[in-house]
């Protein structure tokens, strides 16, 4: 992981501002969801990408307000009675 060379302070509500250059580089717009991960002493921010609720795959479709990959959806319909 490379440091971006930018330092920001956390405000009283726990917010930080991502520099415009980073938002532009990573195609992040106002209102975009961001996922927060913790790895050891590091806090990682990543653009949210829906994953399959069963296997975690990224190539998903919206099925009844749940994200499911085509493989798992095929397995579900195979056993549907």
Secondary structure, 3 states (H helix, E strand, C coil): CCCCCCCCCCCCCCCCCCCHHHHHHCCCCCCCCEEEEEECCEEEEEECCCCCCCCCCCCEEEECCEEEEHHHHHHHHHHCC
